Each structure stands twice: as structure tokens, then as C-alpha cells.
Amino acid sequence: IEHERVGMLTPRERMWQAVRKLRTSFTTKDMDAVLRPIVKKDTLNSYMGGLVAAGYLQTERPASELGVGEIHVYTLIKDSFEAPRVTKSGKPVNQGLATLAMWRAMHVLGVFDHCDIAKSASLGTTQVSPAVAKAYVLQLAKAGYFRIVKPSSPGVPARYQLVRYTGAEPPAVTSRKCVFDRNLGKFTWEAAEQE
């Protein structure tokens, strides 16, 4: 069964979808034909190198055999539904995992406070402090993702219920303190000018 991610995809996710469509004996030029919108060449080459180094892709023939300089022919050898998050050298990328873990915890728990989210999202190498969880919960509350089940009182945090689950990608809080939801491809909350 073929599955495709939906919503607003990152360049990494679009490149991975192209890899999964092409699967065997393809080049970056073949990827350009299926990538819409096209990803910058440097970004594509860097990601492909990272996928080879991490063991997701295999280079079928060395460039010297092809006689065309830097062209490599790739084959997918390790599939994954989610786009692998790897550096150019094939090491895992951890940036954004805390937000993803908090969003998944909210979906699983249903009713929670920020302390519940911090505990549930802190797994393995991903650690989420109560302060980070509180800030994320408050921003999503402003954007209308929750309803208040129990208001806060001195020493007791507010409890929320998730009422607006838009998809697998966590809503992002931007540097301007706006909430952008990639599942919907739009801002779901923006701070007023005076804020």
C-alpha cells in the first residue's frame, strides 16, 4: 500500500516523497522532474548525501562509470513513511522533536495540563521542561486548539482538552509568536499589534 503525506510539506518531506516514488535507479535530475515545487540543488544534494550516509539510499554505480562528473544513480534500500531527519553526514537531526512529542502527547492524553505534557513528551534524548510545555500549551490555547476543562488556580495549572486535532504535524509557534499549522497550510493565530 502506498501512503503519501498530506498538508503543507517541508522540502525534506517533498524530497523523500520523490525518493519513494522513484525507488530504483534514479538521479537527482529524475527527482527534479517529480519535485513540485523544485528544491534548491544544494539542498537536494545535501539531503541525498545524508540519506546515503545514513543507509537509506545506495549509490548503484560510481560517477566515474557513468562518465558524467557528479551524477549518481540511487536506489532506495531502507524505506520509512516519515522523511528521515538526517544531516549531510547521516547523523539524526533532533531539532523540532520536542514540539512533535508535545503535540503527540496532547493527542494521546486528550485532557491534560502543561505538566502532563512535559512528562509525556520527555522520552529518551528528548527532554521537555514544564516551562517550555507551558509556553507551547498557552500559544495553542490562544489559537483555539483546546477548551478549558478546569481553569487554573493558585498552584494548580489549568487543564485543557484537545478539540482541534488538524493532523500529524505539530502547529509551530513562530518567532513573532504566531501559530502556523502545516496540516492546514495557514496561520491559525496571530498576535495583535500591541502584543
C-alpha positions in Angstrom: 0.0 0.0 0.0 1.3 3.4 -1.0 0.9 6.2 1.5 1.6 9.9 1.0 1.9 12.7 3.5 -0.8 15.4 3.2 -0.8 19.0 4.3 2.0 21.5 3.7 5.2 19.5 3.2 8.7 20.7 4.0 11.4 20.5 1.3 12.7 17.4 3.2 9.3 15.7 3.1 8.9 16.5 -0.6 12.3 15.1 -1.4 11.6 12.0 0.5 8.2 11.5 -1.3 10.1 11.8 -4.6 12.6 9.2 -3.5 9.8 6.8 -2.5 8.1 7.3 -5.9 11.2 6.7 -7.9 12.6 3.9 -5.7 15.3 2.4 -8.0 17.9 3.6 -10.5 17.2 7.4 -10.3 19.3 10.5 -10.3 18.7 13.9 -8.8 17.7 15.1 -12.3 14.9 12.5 -12.2 13.9 13.9 -8.8 13.7 17.4 -10.2 11.0 16.1 -12.6 8.7 14.9 -9.8 9.5 17.6 -7.1 6.9 20.3 -7.2 7.9 23.0 -6.3 11.5 22.3 -7.1 14.0 22.2 -4.2 17.3 24.1 -4.5 20.1 21.9 -5.9 22.4 22.3 -2.9 19.6 21.3 -0.5 18.8 18.2 -2.7 22.4 17.1 -3.0 23.0 17.6 0.8 19.9 15.5 1.7 20.7 12.8 -0.8 24.3 12.6 0.7 22.8 12.3 4.2 20.4 9.5 3.1 23.3 7.6 1.6 25.4 8.1 4.8 22.5 7.0 7.0 21.9 3.9 5.0 18.5 4.8 3.4 19.9 5.0 -0.2 22.6 3.1 -2.0 24.6 4.6 -4.9 24.3 2.0 -7.6 27.3 3.0 -9.8 30.1 5.3 -9.1 30.1 8.5 -11.0 33.3 7.5 -12.9 31.4 4.6 -14.6 28.7 7.0 -15.8 31.2 9.3 -17.4 29.2 12.4 -16.4 31.1 14.0 -13.5 28.9 14.3 -10.3 25.9 12.3 -11.3 25.0 9.4 -9.0 22.4 6.7 -9.6 20.4 5.9 -6.4 18.3 3.1 -5.1 16.1 3.1 -2.0 17.2 0.3 0.4 15.6 1.3 3.7 12.0 2.7 3.5 10.2 4.8 6.0 6.8 6.6 6.0 8.2 9.7 7.6 11.1 11.5 5.9 14.3 10.7 7.7 15.7 13.7 9.6 19.4 13.4 8.9 22.4 15.8 8.5 24.6 15.8 5.4 26.8 13.3 7.2 23.9 11.0 8.0 23.5 11.8 11.7 20.0 12.1 13.1 18.6 15.7 13.5 16.8 16.3 16.8 15.5 19.8 16.2 11.7 20.0 16.4 11.3 16.6 18.2 10.2 18.2 21.4 7.4 20.1 19.7 6.4 16.9 17.9 6.4 14.9 21.1 4.3 17.5 22.9 1.7 17.5 20.0 1.5 13.7 20.0 1.2 13.7 23.8 -1.8 16.1 23.6 -3.5 13.9 21.0 -3.0 10.7 23.1 -3.9 12.2 26.5 -6.9 14.2 25.3 -7.2 16.0 28.7 -4.0 17.4 30.3 -2.2 20.3 31.9 1.3 21.5 30.9 3.0 19.3 33.5 1.4 16.2 32.0 2.6 17.3 28.5 6.2 17.9 29.8 6.3 14.4 31.4 4.7 12.6 28.5 6.9 14.3 25.9 10.2 13.7 27.7 11.3 10.4 26.3 14.8 9.2 25.7 17.0 12.0 24.5 14.1 14.4 24.1 13.5 16.4 27.3 10.8 19.0 27.7 10.8 21.3 30.6 7.5 22.4 32.3 8.2 26.0 31.2 8.6 25.0 27.5 5.4 22.9 27.7 3.5 25.7 29.4 4.5 28.2 26.7 3.5 25.9 23.9 0.2 25.0 25.5 -0.7 28.6 26.1 0.0 29.6 22.5 -2.1 26.7 21.2 -4.8 27.6 23.6 -4.9 31.1 22.1 -5.2 29.5 18.7 -8.3 27.6 19.7 -6.9 24.0 19.8 -8.2 23.4 23.3 -11.2 24.0 25.5 -10.6 24.7 29.2 -11.8 21.8 31.4 -10.7 23.3 34.6 -9.3 26.9 35.0 -6.1 27.4 36.8 -6.0 28.3 40.5 -3.1 29.3 42.7 -0.5 26.5 42.5 -2.7 24.4 40.2 -2.3 24.6 36.4 -5.3 24.8 34.1 -6.5 21.6 32.5 -7.3 21.5 28.8 -9.0 19.2 26.3 -7.8 18.9 22.7 -10.7 19.8 20.5 -8.9 20.7 17.3 -6.6 18.0 16.0 -5.7 19.0 12.5 -3.2 16.3 11.6 0.2 14.7 12.4 2.3 17.8 12.1 2.6 19.9 15.2 1.5 23.5 14.9 4.5 25.7 15.1 4.9 28.8 17.2 6.9 31.3 15.1 9.4 33.9 16.4 6.6 36.5 16.1 4.5 34.4 18.5 2.1 33.4 15.7 0.8 29.8 15.4 1.3 28.2 11.9 -0.4 24.9 11.2 1.4 22.9 8.4 -1.5 20.5 8.3 -3.8 23.3 7.2 -1.1 25.4 5.4 -2.1 28.6 7.2 -1.7 30.7 10.4 -4.3 29.8 13.0 -3.5 32.6 15.3 -1.6 35.9 15.1 -0.7 38.2 17.9 -2.3 41.7 17.8 0.0 44.6 17.0 0.0 45.8 20.6 1.1 42.3 21.9 
